[in-house]
């Protein structure tokens, strides 16, 4: 098992997931302030779920003898239009799931980290499918009808 490879992968995902989670929370707050209570709450809950994964990744880094790092986040524009945000988030999720699949392949010799990342991948795929379904529903019933469902 290559501990350093596992630590680097876990740190990469902990850093980037922390950034993405914070964006989800802020977006949720924006959507709630616009009256889209359900959509806002979904993204705020998503923040909480993602931070649980960050905790797991950090604990695994420590268990492997690594040092948990706080690596700064980059500035990201927040999107006030819920549908535009949903489409942008979908684009990011698709790329993230692909990256996770490739990462899992490289962790096969560390069964504990591999299993953790596979579980995280399954969770991310579920989020991806929700976003894909929402975009398809918007195309089917129209933006205004979908937004009404988010009140």
N, C-alpha and C positions, 0 to 999 in steps of 0.2 A: 504494500500500500504506500502510495506517495502522499504523505500527510500534507506537505507543502502545497501540492496541487489542489487537494481538498480545501485547505484553508483559503487559498487564493480564490477558488470558485465561490466558496461561502461568503467571503468578504465582498466579492464583486456583487453578488446578489443582495447581500444585506445593505450595501451602500445604495444600489440603484432602487431597491424596493423601498427603502426609507424615503427616498426622493419621490417616487411614484405615489407612495401612501400619503405623504403630505399634500401632494397635488390633489389626490382624491378627496381628502378632507376639506381642503379649501374649495374645491369645485362643489362639493356637497353643500357647504355653507352658502355659496353663491346661489345654487339652485333653490335651496330652502328660502332664501331671502326673496327670490323671485316668485315664490308661491308653489314651486314644484316640490312639495313636501316629500312625496314618495321617492322621487329620484334623488333628492338631496340626502335623505336618510340612507338610501342604498349606498351612496358613495361614502358617507361617513362610516357606516358599518364596514364597508370594504376597507377603509383605513385601519380600523381596529383589527380586522382579520389579517391584513398584511403585516401589521406590526407584531402580531403573534408569530408570524413566520420569521421576521427579523430576530425576535427573541430566540427562537429555535436555532437559527443559523449562528447567532453569537454564542449560544451555549455550546454548540458543536465545535466552533473554533476554539473555545477555551478547553473543551475536553480533548481536543487534538494537540493541546500544548501551544496553540497560537495566541497571538495578541489581537484582541478586538480593536479595530480602528474606527474613528469617526472621520470619514472622508467627506469633505464639503460637497454640497449640492450645487448644481448650476441653476441659474435663473431660467425659469420657464414661464411663458405667457399663459395666463389663465383665460379660459374661453367662456364668455357669458352666455352664448347660445347653446342650449342643452344638446341639440341635434348635432351641431358642429363638433361639440366636445365628444359626444358619443362616437362619432366617426373617427376622430383623431385618436381616441382611446383604443378603438378597435384596431387601428393601424399599428399602434404601439404594442397591443396585446399579441397580434399575429407575429410580429417580429420577436417578441419576448418568448413565445411558446417555441418558435423555431430554435432560438438560442438555448433554451432550457433543454430541448431534445438533444442537441449537440453536446451540451455540458454533461448530461446524464451518461452519455456514451463514454466520456473520459473519466467517470468516477466509478466505473464498474468494479475496480479493485479495492474500493473502500465501501463495503456493503452498507454500513450504517449511513454514511453520507449519501450514497446512491439511493437508498430507500427514502431518505428524507427529501431528496430532490425529486424523486419520482412522485411522492405524495404532493409536493408543491406544484409539480407539473400538472397533476390531475386537477388540483384546485384552480390553477390558471386556465386550463382547458375549459373548465366549467364556466369561468368568467368570460372567456372568449365566446363560448356558445351563447351565453346570455346576450352579449353585445351583438353578435351576428343576428340573433333572433330579433332583437330590438330594431336593428337597421332594416331587416326584412319586413317587420311589422309596420314601420314608418312608410316604407315603399308601398305596402298593401293598403293601409288605412289612411295614410296621409299624415303630415307633420302635426297639424292642429289636433286631429283626433288622438294621436299618440301623446301629445303634450297634455291634453285634458286628462288622460289616464294617469299622469304623473303628479296631479294636484294632491 
